[in-house]
Amino acid sequence: MIAPAKYSIVVPVYGNEDGIPLLLERLVEVTASLGSDAEVVFVVDGSPDRSYEILAETLPTVALRSQLIRHSRNFGSFAAIRTGMTHAAGEYIAVMAADLQEPPELVLDFFEVLSTGEADVAVGRREGRDDPLLSRLSSGAFWKVYKRWIFPDMPEGGVDIFACNRAVAYEILALDESHSSLVGLLYWVGFRRAEISYRRQPREHGKSGWSFSKKLRYLLDSVFSFTDIPLSLLIAVGTIGSFFTLVAGAVVLIAFLLGGIQEPGYTPLMMVILFSTFTMLIALGIVGSYVWRAFENTKRRPGAIVMSRWESHVRADV
């Protein structure tokens, strides 16, 4: 009888066909250190390349207890991670990227900390990164905004790799939200956290799909899901706009009384229209964003659809 897995490593896969051989090699080494009760859950998220085919052909031949799950289309990394966590059997679950920029060996440190019972969540704290300058600057700016306005407890460089126990995974999966942030949910649920430092490695294969547009969307989803900053901004804009409108109105009234305005009513009317239009446009945009997200959540659509699932219960001899 196959013993249940104690450790699960979830790996979302998208556009990683060139790096899969090295990924499997590193994961075999990691799971060998954990023993026979470790598994790896691969979730191919509608990858446009041959990532699924390569994994399907290779996994039966390697010494790796694994699951291979394929989405019917690309739903995003958040959905892929949720799918992997749903099917993971381990008491402790780690999540890492397939591009190996975060060292897989870091999950050993995560599991060691979690096994002591002193922490429920372990996250990687990035001390440095060997990425191109533009990538470092954009990523740094993104996570600074995230830390400053959304979750101040988050490490300076953000969170790209983490692990948690079954209790935390259960709470995260119970939060069935659309257009949210996995990292945000991880910090929102609380529990005891531990941070382990590492240095981000350069990407050896493929090109990152973490584009500026996706970063912006992720940031907006986090802002609207976890903070009231847009509403506070709306109130601030309305207050400041009202102040300037009153000042301008006073100036126009004084000018009118002194005979400085030849066409009475034109200037204040235009200013009121401009200020009102500007404020209403911002208000409609922000309120509309909240309404749209609420509407998306009421649909109760699944975050992803699993098209196929394969599981290996034994470690193959190679």
N, C-alpha and C positions, 0 to 999 in steps of 0.2 A: 504494500500500500504506500502510495506517495505521500510523504509528510507535507502539510501545508507550508507555503512559503512564509518566512518570517520577514524577509526584506524584499521590497519591490522597487525597481528603478524604472520610472516612466520616461520614455524618450519620444517626443513628437518628431516626426520626420517629414521634411518638405524640401525637395531639391537637393538631396544629399547623396546621390548615387555614387559620386566619385570617392566620397569619404567613408562609405559603409564598411569596406574591408578593415580600415584602421579603427573605426568605431567598434566593430565586433571584437577585434583583437584586444583593445583596451578594456572592453566590458568583460571579456572572458577572464582577464587578469583580476579585475575587481571582484567579480562574483566568486572566483576561486578563493579569494581571501575571506569571503563571507561564508563559504561552505555550500552544501547542497540545498539549503533552505532559502536561497536567493533566486529571484527571477527578474527578467527584464521584459517590460511591456512596451513594444514598439507600436506607435500609432501613426500610420501613414495618412497624412491629412490632404488627400487629393493631390498628391505630388505629381507634377507634369512630366517627370522623368521616369526612369526605371527603378526607382528606389524600392517600390513594393516587390517587383519581380526579383530583384537581386536579393532582398531579404528572404523572400519565399524560397528561393533556390539554395541560399546559404545556411540559413538557420538550422535545418535538419542535420547539417554536417559539422556543426561546431558544438563544443562543450558548454552549452548555455541553455539553462532552463528559461523558456521565453514564451511570450504571446505575441502574435502579429495581428494587428487590427487595422482595417482600412476604412476610411470614410468614403462615402459616395461622391463627395466633392470637397473642395477646400473650404473649411469652416473657420480656420484660424487656429493659432497655437493655443489660445485659451480653451477652445472647444476640444482640441486634441488632448490637452493635459487632463481636462475633466473626464474624457472618455477613458484615458489610461488609468486615472485614479479610481474610476468606477469599477474597472475590471481587475485592478491590482488586488492580490490576495494577501499581501504582506501586512504584518503588524506595523511596520515602519515603511513609509513610502518616500522615495526621493524623486525629484524631477530635474532633468538635465537636458540641455540642447544636444542635437546630433552633430553639430559642427565642431565639437571638441575644443571650443574656445574656453570653456570652463572645464578644468581637469576632472575626468570621471572619478579619479582617486579621492576627490573631495567628499564623495558620498560615504566613504569609509569613516571619515571623521564625523560626518553627520550622524551616521548610525551609532557610532561609539558614544556620542554625546546623548542621543535619544535613549539608548539602552540603559544609561545610568538612572533614568527617571528624573533627572534634574531639569530637563527641558522638554517641551512638547513640539517645538519648532526649531529647526536649525537653518540658518540662511548664510549664504556666502557673502562676505564683505570684501568687495574688490579694492585691493590696495594699489593697483596699477593695471594698465592695459597696453599691450603691444599692437595697437591699431593705428591706422593712418591718422594724421593730425586732424583732418576735417571730421572724421568719425568720432575721435575723442572729444572734440569741442562740442559737436552736436549732442552726443550722448551725455556729456557732462552738464550741458545747459538743461537738457530734458530732465535729468534726475534731480538737479538742483531745484527746479520749479516744483517737481513732484514732492520732494522732501519739504520744501518751504511752505507750500500751500495745501498739501493733501495729507501726508503722513510724516510728521516731524521725526518719528522714531526710526524711520528707514535709514539704512547706511547711505553715506554720501554718494557712492557709485551705483545705487539702486540694487535690485535683487534679480539675478538671472538664474540662480540655481538654489534649490532649497530642499528640505526634507521635513516630514512631520509624522507624528504617530497616527494611529487609526482614528482616535477621537477627534483630532483636528480635521483629518480628511473627511470624516462623516459630517462635521459642521459645515465645511466648505461646500460639499456636494449637496447639502440640504438647501443651500442658498441658490435656488434655481433662477438666476437672473440673466437677462439678455443685456448685451452692451455694457458689461461691467469689466472689472479688472481683477485678475486672479491674485496679483500681488496685493491689491487693495483689500480683497476679501481675506487674504492670509493675515494681514495686520488688523483688519476690522474684528475678526473673531477673537483676537487676544491670545490667551494662553501664555505660557512661559517660553521666551525666545532666547536662543544662543546664536552668536555670530562667530563665524570662522573665516579668517582672512585668506585670500589667495590672489594670484596675479592672473589676469585674463590673457590667454594666449592668442597669437595671430591666427586668423582663419586660413587653413591650408587648401581647402577645396571649396569650389562653388562661390556664390555671391550671396551675401545676406539679404533676406527678404524684408528686413526691418527698415523700411524706407521712411523718409520724412513724413509722408502722408499717413503711414500707419502709426508712427510715433504720435503725430498730432491727434489722430483719432483715439488712440489709447489714452492720451492725456485728457482729452475732452470727456471720454467715457468715465474716467476716474474722477474728474472734477464734478460732473453731474451726478455721479453715483454716491460720492462720499463726502461732499462738501456743499455748503450753501454760499460759496464764493460768488457765483453768478447773481444770486439775489442780493447779496451785499453790494456787489458792483452796481446793480441796477439802482438800489437805494442811494448809493453815493453819487452816481451820475445824475439822478433826479434832484438830489439836494443841491449839488454844485450848479446844475443847470438852472434850478429855480433861483438860486442866489444871484447868478449873473443876469438872469432875466429881470429880477427886481432892480438890480443896479442899472441895467440898461434902460429899463422903464423909467426909473427916476431921472436918468440923464436926459432921455427923450422928452419927458414931461417938463423939465426945467428949460430945455432948449425951446420947446414949444411956447412956454410962457414968456420967454425972452424974445420970441419972434424969430428964432433961428431956423425954424422948419417952415418951408413954404407950402408943403402939402401935408396938412395935418392927418395923422392916423396911418400914413403909409409905412413909415419906418417901424413903429411898434408892432403893427400888424404883421409885417414880414418877419420880424424877430420872433414873435410868438409862434408863427407858423413853422419857422425853421427849428426852433427849440423843441416844439411839440412833436414835429415829425421825427427829429433825431431821437428823442427819448422814446417815442412809440415804436420805432423800428427796432431799437435795442430790446425793449420790453417784449415785443412780439417774438423776436429771435430766441431770447432766453426762455420765455415761457413755452414757446413752441418746442424747444429741445426737451424740456421736462415732459411735456404732453406726449411727444413722440416716443420717448423711452418708456413711459408708463403704458402706452398703447402696445409697444413691442412686448412688454412683460405680460400683458393680459392675453396675448395670443396663445401662450402656453406651448409654444413650439419647442421641440427638443433642441438642445444646443448643437447636436450633431447626430448623424445617422450612420450606424455601423453597417457596412456592406458585407464584410466577411470577417471571420475571426478564426485564427489557428492557434493552437496551444501545444507546447511540448512539455510533457510531465517528467521527462527524464533527461539527464545530461548525456549527450552523445559522446562516444569515445572517438578521439581523433588521433 
